[in-house]
Amino acid sequence: MVITVNVATEKQPANYWILDTGATNHVTGNRHLFESFNPMAKGEHQVKTANNNLVDAEGSGKISFYFDRPSAKPAKIVLQHVLYVAACGTNNLLSII
């Protein structure tokens, strides 16, 4: 199951994240979203894509964003260990296993 949600981050007013039950890690191709970032060596961590290709994660870190809730203040969500995979382009996957 895949669901798309629109969220606001501290660094970007609108951003889409795909809630993905098939993703084993949170993944983004948007380097600018990271509040903290730890680079990885080439080949240190690879991610298998939907078409079974392997792509390198270039690092990982922390991303925060706000989730709009009806009739309530937006909730701040903090994701740890988000993988940065440039090959994802502008896509963001939120693992909900």
Secondary structure as the mmCIF struct_conf table of DSSP 4:
data_model
#
loop_
_struct_conf.conf_type_id
_struct_conf.id
_struct_conf.beg_label_comp_id
_struct_conf.beg_label_asym_id
_struct_conf.beg_label_seq_id
_struct_conf.end_label_comp_id
_struct_conf.end_label_asym_id
_struct_conf.end_label_seq_id
STRN STRN1 VAL A 2 THR A 9
BEND BEND1 GLU A 10 LYS A 11
BEND BEND2 PRO A 13 PRO A 13
STRN STRN2 ASN A 15 ASP A 20
TURN_TY1_P TURN_TY1_P1 THR A 21 GLY A 22
BEND BEND3 THR A 24 ASN A 25
STRN STRN3 VAL A 27 THR A 28
BEND BEND4 GLY A 29 GLY A 29
HELX_RH_3T_P HELX_RH_3T_P1 ARG A 31 LEU A 33
BEND BEND5 GLU A 35 GLU A 35
STRN STRN4 SER A 36 PRO A 39
TURN_TY1_P TURN_TY1_P2 LYS A 42 GLY A 43
BEND BEND6 GLU A 44 HIS A 45
STRN STRN5 GLN A 46 LYS A 48
TURN_TY1_P TURN_TY1_P3 ALA A 50 ASN A 51
BEND BEND7 ASN A 52 ASN A 52
STRN STRN6 LEU A 54 ASP A 56
STRN STRN7 GLY A 59 ARG A 69
TURN_TY1_P TURN_TY1_P4 PRO A 70 SER A 71
STRN STRN8 ALA A 72 TYR A 84
HELX_RH_3T_P HELX_RH_3T_P2 ALA A 86 CYS A 88
TURN_TY1_P TURN_TY1_P5 GLY A 89 THR A 90
STRN STRN9 ASN A 92 SER A 95
#
